[in-house]
Amino acid sequence: MVRKPERLEARLTPEQKALLQRAADLSGRTLTEFVIIRAQQLPKKRFAPTKSSS
């Protein structure tokens, strides 16, 4: 069974949107791709299991 993607909406100022769009353009991605990739990076990095030294 194929799951339907969920939608996320955000309210931005024109300046915030322009900044994100510029970053997306420079990275060669769509605005949606850029925001999703970047939004996933922080929690993955912050909450990733860490290896403890023994």
GUNUDO-528472 format. One record per residue: x, y, z of N, C-alpha, C in turn; residue number from 1; residue in one letter. Coordinates in nm, 4 decimals, padded with zeros to 6 digits. Last residue first. Layout:
+----------+----------+----------+----------+----------+----------+----------+----------+----------+-----+---+
|       nX |       nY |       nZ |      caX |      caY |      caZ |       cX |       cY |       cZ |   k | r |
+----------+----------+----------+----------+----------+----------+----------+----------+----------+-----+---+
|        X |        Y |        Z |        X |        Y |        Z |        X |        Y |        Z | NUM | A |
...
+----------+----------+----------+----------+----------+----------+----------+----------+----------+-----+---+
END
This chain:
+----------+----------+----------+----------+----------+----------+----------+----------+----------+-----+---+
|       nX |       nY |       nZ |      caX |      caY |      caZ |       cX |       cY |       cZ |   k | r |
+----------+----------+----------+----------+----------+----------+----------+----------+----------+-----+---+
|  03.4951 |  00.3839 |  02.5650 |  03.5094 |  00.2989 |  02.6847 |  03.6516 |  00.2995 |  02.7345 |  54 | S |
|  03.2971 |  00.6423 |  02.4389 |  03.4302 |  00.5838 |  02.4489 |  03.4401 |  00.5027 |  02.5763 |  53 | S |
|  02.9902 |  00.6008 |  02.2741 |  03.0636 |  00.6428 |  02.3940 |  03.1972 |  00.5708 |  02.3982 |  52 | S |
|  02.8403 |  00.7317 |  01.9988 |  02.9258 |  00.6240 |  02.0452 |  03.0016 |  00.6734 |  02.1671 |  51 | K |
|  02.5019 |  00.8413 |  01.9946 |  02.6455 |  00.8694 |  01.9985 |  02.7198 |  00.7480 |  02.0481 |  50 | T |
|  02.2210 |  00.8661 |  01.7814 |  02.2922 |  00.7939 |  01.8875 |  02.4414 |  00.8250 |  01.8810 |  49 | P |
|  02.0963 |  01.1927 |  01.7121 |  02.1589 |  01.0694 |  01.6656 |  02.2276 |  00.9986 |  01.7825 |  48 | A |
|  01.9880 |  01.4353 |  01.7647 |  01.9347 |  01.3214 |  01.8386 |  01.9908 |  01.1879 |  01.7922 |  47 | F |
|  02.1279 |  01.6153 |  01.6000 |  02.1137 |  01.6418 |  01.7431 |  02.0725 |  01.5185 |  01.8232 |  46 | R |
|  02.1096 |  01.5078 |  01.3435 |  02.2400 |  01.5331 |  01.4047 |  02.2279 |  01.5433 |  01.5567 |  45 | K |
|  01.8345 |  01.4942 |  01.3086 |  01.9158 |  01.3739 |  01.2873 |  02.0508 |  01.3893 |  01.3552 |  44 | K |
|  01.7566 |  01.7608 |  01.3557 |  01.7176 |  01.6555 |  01.4503 |  01.7973 |  01.5269 |  01.4319 |  43 | P |
|  01.9059 |  01.8829 |  01.1307 |  01.9278 |  01.9180 |  01.2720 |  01.8807 |  01.8081 |  01.3663 |  42 | L |
|  01.8071 |  01.7632 |  00.8859 |  01.9465 |  01.7527 |  00.9290 |  01.9659 |  01.7800 |  01.0774 |  41 | Q |
|  01.5454 |  01.8201 |  00.8180 |  01.5764 |  01.6868 |  00.8698 |  01.7163 |  01.6793 |  00.9301 |  40 | Q |
|  01.5587 |  02.0747 |  00.7152 |  01.4797 |  02.0535 |  00.8365 |  01.5072 |  01.9172 |  00.8983 |  39 | A |
|  01.7063 |  02.0319 |  00.4812 |  01.7646 |  02.1083 |  00.5922 |  01.6893 |  02.0862 |  00.7225 |  38 | R |
|  01.5188 |  01.8827 |  00.3303 |  01.6531 |  01.8306 |  00.3594 |  01.7127 |  01.9009 |  00.4805 |  37 | I |
|  01.2988 |  02.0618 |  00.3221 |  01.2859 |  01.9285 |  00.3815 |  01.4223 |  01.8727 |  00.4201 |  36 | I |
|  01.4092 |  02.2862 |  00.1904 |  01.3560 |  02.2995 |  00.3260 |  01.3457 |  02.1628 |  00.3939 |  35 | V |
|  01.4839 |  02.1729 | -00.0613 |  01.5814 |  02.2372 |  00.0262 |  01.5325 |  02.2419 |  00.1712 |  34 | F |
|  01.2377 |  02.0854 | -00.1645 |  01.3478 |  01.9907 | -00.1399 |  01.4468 |  02.0487 | -00.0398 |  33 | E |
|  01.1010 |  02.3362 | -00.1809 |  01.0505 |  02.2259 | -00.0982 |  01.1611 |  02.1269 | -00.0644 |  32 | T |
|  01.2592 |  02.4754 | -00.3654 |  01.2419 |  02.5278 | -00.2300 |  01.1954 |  02.4165 | -00.1363 |  31 | L |
|  01.4742 |  02.2495 | -00.5442 |  01.3516 |  02.3279 | -00.5316 |  01.3445 |  02.3785 | -00.3883 |  30 | T |
|  01.8318 |  02.2989 | -00.5885 |  01.7136 |  02.2242 | -00.5440 |  01.5905 |  02.3137 | -00.5484 |  29 | R |
|  02.0771 |  02.4194 | -00.6146 |  02.0237 |  02.3438 | -00.7274 |  01.9022 |  02.2591 | -00.6917 |  28 | G |
|  02.1725 |  02.5871 | -00.4273 |  02.2022 |  02.4453 | -00.4072 |  02.1490 |  02.3576 | -00.5199 |  27 | S |
|  02.0743 |  02.8301 | -00.5113 |  02.2197 |  02.8105 | -00.5109 |  02.2586 |  02.6641 | -00.4934 |  26 | L |
|  01.8002 |  02.7855 | -00.4639 |  01.8498 |  02.8086 | -00.5999 |  02.0000 |  02.7812 | -00.6078 |  25 | D |
|  01.8013 |  02.7687 | -00.1829 |  01.7584 |  02.6545 | -00.2636 |  01.8113 |  02.6671 | -00.4061 |  24 | A |
|  01.8821 |  03.0288 | -00.1195 |  01.9645 |  02.9149 | -00.0781 |  01.9293 |  02.7910 | -00.1595 |  23 | A |
|  01.6614 |  03.1673 | -00.2255 |  01.7974 |  03.1926 | -00.2758 |  01.8899 |  03.0759 | -00.2414 |  22 | R |
|  01.4574 |  03.0692 | -00.0648 |  01.4542 |  03.0454 | -00.2084 |  01.5919 |  03.0653 | -00.2700 |  21 | Q |
|  01.5338 |  03.1654 |  00.1882 |  01.5279 |  03.0213 |  00.1639 |  01.5284 |  02.9885 |  00.0145 |  20 | L |
|  01.5111 |  03.4428 |  00.1331 |  01.6368 |  03.3851 |  00.1794 |  01.6408 |  03.2349 |  00.1525 |  19 | L |
|  01.2403 |  03.4643 |  00.0651 |  01.3431 |  03.5003 | -00.0323 |  01.4781 |  03.4402 |  00.0049 |  18 | A |
|  01.1213 |  03.3924 |  00.3082 |  01.1000 |  03.3105 |  00.1890 |  01.2071 |  03.3385 |  00.0845 |  17 | K |
|  01.2104 |  03.6036 |  00.4710 |  01.2457 |  03.4655 |  00.5029 |  01.2315 |  03.3753 |  00.3805 |  16 | Q |
|  01.0887 |  03.8219 |  00.3405 |  01.2347 |  03.8152 |  00.3526 |  01.2813 |  03.6727 |  00.3832 |  15 | E |
|  00.8155 |  03.7742 |  00.3708 |  00.8734 |  03.7740 |  00.2361 |  01.0261 |  03.7618 |  00.2393 |  14 | P |
|  00.7819 |  03.5437 |  00.6444 |  00.7850 |  03.6803 |  00.5931 |  00.8394 |  03.6726 |  00.4510 |  13 | T |
|  00.5750 |  03.2516 |  00.6462 |  00.7045 |  03.3181 |  00.6406 |  00.6874 |  03.4633 |  00.6027 |  12 | L |
|  00.4154 |  02.9783 |  00.7772 |  00.3982 |  03.1192 |  00.7418 |  00.5335 |  03.1875 |  00.7541 |  11 | R |
|  00.3905 |  02.6515 |  00.6489 |  00.4580 |  02.7472 |  00.7371 |  00.4303 |  02.8879 |  00.6870 |  10 | A |
|  00.2715 |  02.3154 |  00.6403 |  00.2638 |  02.4549 |  00.5964 |  00.3352 |  02.5433 |  00.6973 |   9 | E |
|  00.2955 |  01.9963 |  00.5155 |  00.3381 |  02.0849 |  00.6231 |  00.3336 |  02.2264 |  00.5681 |   8 | L |
|  00.1331 |  01.6914 |  00.4369 |  00.1611 |  01.8312 |  00.4045 |  00.2005 |  01.9061 |  00.5304 |   7 | R |
|  00.2372 |  01.3563 |  00.3571 |  00.1671 |  01.4545 |  00.4395 |  00.2130 |  01.5945 |  00.4035 |   6 | E |
|  00.1836 |  01.1253 |  00.0882 |  00.2691 |  01.2180 |  00.1638 |  00.1834 |  01.3158 |  00.2450 |   5 | P |
|  00.0198 |  00.8181 |  00.1252 |  00.0108 |  00.9533 |  00.0714 |  00.1010 |  01.0448 |  00.1545 |   4 | K |
|  00.1666 |  00.5024 |  00.0778 |  00.1208 |  00.6053 |  00.1710 |  00.1234 |  00.7413 |  00.1041 |   3 | R |
|  00.0623 |  00.2157 | -00.0884 |  00.1396 |  00.3396 | -00.0984 |  00.0794 |  00.4433 | -00.0043 |   2 | V |
|  00.0842 | -00.1183 |  00.0000 |  00.0000 |  00.0000 |  00.0000 |  00.0890 |  00.1252 |  00.0000 |   1 | M |
+----------+----------+----------+----------+----------+----------+----------+----------+----------+-----+---+
END
